Amino acid sequence: MAYASGNSTAVLDISDPLYILPSDAPGINLISEQLIGTENYGIWSRAMIIALRAKNKLAIIDGSCTRPELDAANLKQWERCNAIVLSWIMNGVSKEIFYGIVYFTDAKSVWDDLKERFDKVNGSRIFSLHREIGRLSQGQNTISVYYSKIRQLWDEYSSLVTLPSCSCESAKQYMEHDQQLKLLQFLMGLNDSYSQIRSHILMMHPLPSVGQAFAIVTQEECHRSLSSMGPILAETPNAAFYSSQERRRNTLFCEHCKWPGHTKSRCYKLVGYPPNHKMYKGKPQGWNTNDHKATHHEQGKFGKNMANMTVSDVVPDAVSNQENVPGISFTPDQYAALLKLLEKESSTDTVIGSANMAGPMHWEDNGDW
């Protein structure tokens, strides 16, 4: 970039604070924090200084790039840079503060005025920070959240208190002491469940930095979370297997004779025994051949495999209501052939069901039915 005064022309280097980049627009906000007063001036000023240094315009407010003489060749260029920095400062303050600085024409004057009004670094704020750091504890927070909170307090304290930045031996010792103090503050705020890992860190020689201690405790936290999930996964039962076993225990039961495997509407003591039963003493009144053949088949089926059967598996809704089944008469040959088929099916059910029975159960041996 070049500027001219009379017949002389000079070219600005890109490292010159008066060099204006295409992105140096006056209407942008350099930082997201907005100055509202004394309570956030420290954070705001620090963020603004970082942003101005990145834009290479910090010299406009720190006094290293002052206003040129009236006949200087770079006066117009300086006025442009000064106006841009002034607009950036105005964009970063609240509406109430804006009205107090809008008539300023020098960015450095505005910066000095804000510092004089809101930079109230005193012992009360430093005392408050020390108390908050001492009282801060992990509680229900994770290690990462707890470390972020105490780190924020440390950063604010560092912005209020000027620490030595030279490379002398005394400065190094002071920085080591400051790091050791932060390490102790971080370990004191941990929950008692981390007492063992805290003792391990304090026994290390030399003592680790705060960042290294944070990494060690975070690793322990991750290890505990994985260990707590292990027993839960290992002890989870096979829900499908146990639920199926519980369903199979729901067998039929007769309220009249107190025997399982059939209902009151199918009880032989009430409806009569079938002709092939040893307790058969003739067809009682209302006895139906078709009903007793169905009852004989169902009773044998329930008696041999009742541990693995439910009502919905054997007795449909249409058959469970005996009154809705019409009577059907058979010839003696048809009845004999039907009995053979039923006996063949009963023997098949016995082979299949015996594998799941605690012992043999044959309804033919229950002579009191």
C-alpha positions in Angstrom: 0.0 0.0 0.0 1.3 3.4 -0.8 0.6 7.0 0.3 1.8 10.2 -1.2 2.5 13.8 0.0 3.4 16.2 -2.6 5.9 14.5 -4.9 7.0 11.9 -2.4 5.6 8.4 -2.3 6.1 5.7 0.3 5.1 2.1 0.4 3.8 0.5 3.6 5.1 -2.9 4.6 2.5 -5.6 5.6 3.9 -5.7 9.1 3.3 -1.9 9.6 0.4 -1.2 12.0 -1.0 1.3 9.4 -1.3 -1.4 6.8 -5.0 -2.1 6.2 -6.1 -5.6 5.2 -9.2 -6.2 3.1 -10.8 -7.9 6.2 -10.3 -4.8 8.4 -13.9 -3.6 8.1 -15.1 -1.1 10.7 -18.5 -2.8 11.3 -17.2 -6.2 12.6 -17.1 -7.4 16.2 -13.7 -8.6 17.2 -14.8 -10.5 20.3 -18.1 -12.0 21.5 -17.8 -10.5 25.0 -19.5 -7.1 25.5 -18.2 -4.6 28.1 -20.9 -3.8 30.6 -18.9 -2.4 33.5 -16.4 -3.2 36.2 -17.5 -6.8 36.6 -16.3 -8.0 33.2 -13.7 -5.3 32.3 -10.8 -7.6 33.0 -12.0 -10.3 30.6 -13.1 -7.9 28.0 -9.9 -5.9 27.9 -7.8 -9.1 27.7 -9.9 -10.5 24.8 -9.7 -7.1 23.0 -6.0 -6.9 23.3 -5.6 -10.4 21.8 -7.9 -9.5 18.9 -6.1 -6.2 18.2 -2.7 -7.9 18.3 -4.0 -10.5 15.8 -5.0 -7.6 13.5 -1.6 -5.9 14.1 -3.4 -2.8 15.4 -2.4 -2.9 19.1 0.1 -0.1 18.5 -2.8 2.3 18.0 -3.9 2.0 21.6 -0.7 1.3 23.5 0.9 4.6 22.4 3.6 3.1 20.2 2.0 4.5 17.0 1.0 8.1 17.8 -0.7 10.6 15.6 1.7 12.0 12.9 2.3 15.7 12.3 -0.1 17.7 10.2 2.3 17.7 7.3 3.3 14.1 7.6 2.8 11.8 4.5 1.1 9.1 6.6 -1.4 11.3 8.4 -4.4 10.2 6.3 -3.4 6.5 6.6 -3.1 6.9 10.4 -6.6 8.5 10.6 -8.1 5.6 8.7 -6.5 3.0 11.0 -7.5 5.0 14.1 -11.1 5.2 12.9 -11.2 1.5 12.3 -9.9 0.6 15.8 -12.2 3.1 17.4 -15.2 1.5 15.6 -14.1 -1.9 16.9 -14.0 -0.7 20.5 -17.4 0.9 20.1 -18.9 -2.3 18.7 -17.7 -4.2 21.8 -19.3 -2.1 24.5 -22.9 -1.9 25.9 -25.3 0.7 24.7 -25.0 2.8 27.9 -21.1 2.9 27.6 -21.3 3.6 23.9 -23.1 6.9 24.5 -20.2 8.1 26.7 -17.4 7.4 24.1 -19.2 8.1 20.8 -17.8 11.7 20.6 -14.1 10.6 21.1 -11.9 10.9 18.0 -8.8 9.1 19.3 -8.9 5.3 19.9 -6.1 5.5 22.6 -8.1 8.2 24.5 -11.2 5.9 24.5 -9.1 2.9 25.7 -7.5 5.0 28.5 -10.9 6.3 29.6 -12.4 2.8 29.8 -9.4 1.6 31.8 -9.7 4.5 34.2 -13.4 4.0 34.8 -13.7 0.2 35.0 -10.3 -1.3 35.8 -10.8 -1.5 39.5 -8.2 -4.0 40.6 -8.2 -4.1 44.3 -7.7 -6.4 47.2 -11.3 -7.3 47.7 -11.6 -9.0 44.2 -8.3 -10.9 44.8 -9.6 -12.0 48.2 -12.8 -13.1 46.6 -11.0 -15.2 44.0 -8.8 -16.9 46.6 -11.9 -17.8 48.6 -13.8 -19.2 45.6 -10.8 -21.3 44.7 -10.4 -22.6 48.2 -14.1 -23.5 48.5 -14.5 -25.0 45.0 -14.9 -28.8 45.1 -15.8 -31.5 42.5 -19.2 -32.5 44.0 -21.5 -34.1 41.4 -19.4 -32.7 38.5 -17.1 -34.7 36.3 -13.4 -34.2 36.5 -13.4 -32.2 33.2 -16.2 -29.8 34.4 -14.5 -29.3 37.8 -11.1 -28.6 36.2 -12.7 -26.1 33.8 -14.2 -24.1 36.7 -11.1 -23.9 38.7 -9.1 -23.1 35.6 -11.3 -20.1 34.9 -10.7 -18.8 38.4 -6.9 -19.2 37.9 -7.0 -17.3 34.6 -9.0 -14.4 36.1 -6.5 -14.2 39.0 -3.6 -14.1 36.6 -5.2 -11.2 34.7 -5.4 -9.2 37.9 -2.0 -10.0 39.4 1.1 -9.3 37.3 3.4 -12.4 37.3 7.1 -12.1 36.5 7.8 -12.9 32.8 11.6 -12.7 32.8 14.0 -15.6 32.4 15.9 -15.1 35.7 16.3 -17.8 38.3 13.9 -16.0 40.7 11.2 -15.8 38.1 11.5 -19.5 37.4 11.3 -20.4 41.1 8.2 -18.3 41.4 6.5 -19.9 38.5 7.3 -23.4 39.9 5.8 -22.3 43.2 2.7 -21.0 41.4 2.3 -24.3 39.6 2.7 -26.3 42.8 0.1 -24.2 44.5 -2.4 -24.8 41.7 -1.7 -28.5 41.8 -2.5 -28.6 45.5 -5.7 -26.6 45.0 -6.9 -29.0 42.3 -6.2 -32.1 44.4 -7.9 -30.7 47.5 -11.2 -30.1 45.5 -11.4 -33.7 44.4 -14.0 -36.1 46.0 -12.9 -38.5 48.7 -13.3 -41.4 46.3 -10.1 -40.2 44.6 -8.0 -40.2 47.8 -5.9 -43.1 46.6 -5.0 -41.6 43.3 -4.4 -38.2 45.0 -1.9 -39.8 47.4 -0.2 -41.5 44.4 0.2 -38.1 42.7 1.6 -36.4 45.8 4.2 -39.2 46.2 5.6 -38.6 42.7 9.0 -36.9 42.5 9.2 -34.4 41.0 5.5 -33.4 41.4 3.7 -33.3 38.1 2.1 -30.2 36.6 -1.5 -29.5 36.9 -2.2 -30.6 33.4 -0.4 -34.0 34.0 -2.4 -34.5 37.2 -5.6 -33.7 35.4 -4.8 -36.4 32.8 -4.0 -39.0 35.5 -7.3 -38.4 37.4 -9.3 -38.3 34.1 -7.8 -41.7 33.2 -8.8 -43.1 36.6 -12.4 -41.7 36.1 -12.7 -43.5 32.7 -11.4 -46.7 34.2 -14.0 -46.6 36.9 -16.8 -46.0 34.5 -15.8 -49.0 32.4 -15.4 -51.2 35.5 -18.9 -50.2 36.8 -20.4 -51.3 33.5 -18.8 -54.8 33.5 -20.8 -56.5 36.3 -24.1 -55.1 34.8 -23.4 -56.7 31.4 -22.1 -60.0 33.0 -25.1 -60.5 35.3 -27.9 -59.8 32.8 -30.1 -62.9 32.7 -31.5 -64.4 29.6 -34.9 -62.8 29.8 -36.4 -64.7 26.9 -35.5 -68.1 28.5 -36.9 -67.3 31.9 -40.0 -65.6 30.6 -40.8 -68.7 28.5 -40.3 -70.9 31.5 -42.7 -68.8 33.6 -45.3 -68.9 30.9 -45.2 -72.7 30.7 -45.9 -73.0 34.4 -49.4 -71.5 33.8 -51.2 -74.8 33.4 -54.9 -75.7 33.7 -56.4 -76.5 37.1 -59.7 -78.0 38.1 -61.4 -76.3 41.0 -63.6 -79.4 41.6 -61.1 -82.3 42.0 -58.1 -80.0 42.6 -56.1 -81.7 39.9 -54.0 -79.9 37.3 -54.2 -80.5 33.6 -57.9 -79.8 33.0 -60.7 -77.4 33.9 -64.0 -78.0 35.7 -65.9 -78.2 32.5 -63.7 -81.2 31.5 -63.6 -83.0 34.8 -64.5 -86.7 34.6 -66.2 -86.6 38.0 -68.7 -84.2 36.7 -69.2 -85.2 33.1 -68.5 -88.9 33.4 -65.7 -91.2 32.4 -65.1 -92.4 28.8 -65.9 -96.0 27.9 -62.3 -97.2 27.8 -61.6 -95.8 31.3 -61.4 -98.4 34.2 -63.7 -96.1 36.2 -66.4 -96.2 33.5 -69.7 -97.4 34.9 -72.0 -96.6 32.1 -73.1 -93.5 30.2 -74.6 -91.0 32.6 -77.5 -88.8 31.6 -76.3 -85.9 29.3 -73.1 -87.8 28.5 -72.0 -87.1 24.9 -69.6 -89.4 23.1 -67.9 -86.6 21.1 -67.4 -84.5 24.3 -65.7 -87.5 26.1 -63.5 -88.4 23.2 -62.2 -84.8 23.1 -61.9 -84.7 26.9 -60.0 -88.0 26.8 -57.6 -86.7 24.2 -57.0 -83.4 26.1 -56.7 -85.0 29.5 -54.0 -87.4 28.3 -52.2 -84.6 26.5 -52.2 -82.3 29.5 -51.3 -85.1 31.9 -48.2 -86.1 30.0 -46.9 -82.7 29.0 -48.6 -80.2 31.3 -45.3 -78.6 32.4 -44.8 -77.2 28.9 -48.3 -76.3 27.8 -50.7 -73.4 28.4 -54.3 -72.8 27.8 -53.8 -70.9 24.6 -51.6 -73.8 23.2 -54.2 -76.5 23.6 -57.8 -75.3 24.2 -59.0 -72.8 21.6 -61.8 -70.5 22.6 -64.3 -72.3 20.4 -63.6 -75.7 22.1 -63.4 -74.3 25.6 -67.1 -73.7 25.6 -68.6 -77.2 25.8 -72.2 -76.1 25.4 -71.5 -74.8 21.8 -70.2 -78.2 20.5 -73.0 -80.3 18.9 -73.3 -84.0 19.6 -72.0 -86.3 16.9 -72.8 -90.1 16.8 -70.4 -92.7 15.4 -70.6 -96.4 14.5 -68.7 -98.9 16.6 -66.1 -99.4 13.8 -65.6 -95.6 13.5 -65.3 -95.2 17.2 -62.7 -98.0 17.4 -60.7 -96.5 14.6 -60.9 -93.1 16.3 -59.6 -94.5 19.6 -56.6 -96.0 17.8 -55.7 -92.7 16.3 -56.1 -91.0 19.7 -53.9 -93.6 21.4 -51.2 -93.2 18.7 -51.2 -89.5 19.2 -51.1 -89.9 23.0 -48.0 -92.1 22.7 -46.3 -89.5 20.5 -47.0 -86.8 23.0 -45.5 -89.0 25.8 -42.2 -89.3 24.0 -42.0 -85.6 23.2 -43.0 -84.4 26.7 -41.1 -86.8 28.8 -37.8 -85.0 28.1 -39.1 -81.9 30.0 -40.8 -83.7 32.9 -39.4 -84.2 36.4 -41.0 -87.7 36.4 -43.6 -89.8 34.6 -47.2 -88.8 34.9 -49.8 -91.1 33.5 -53.4 -90.2 34.0 -54.4 -93.8 33.7 -52.9 -94.5 37.1 -55.0 -91.9 38.8 -57.8 -94.1 39.7 -59.7 -91.4 41.6 -60.6 -89.4 38.5 
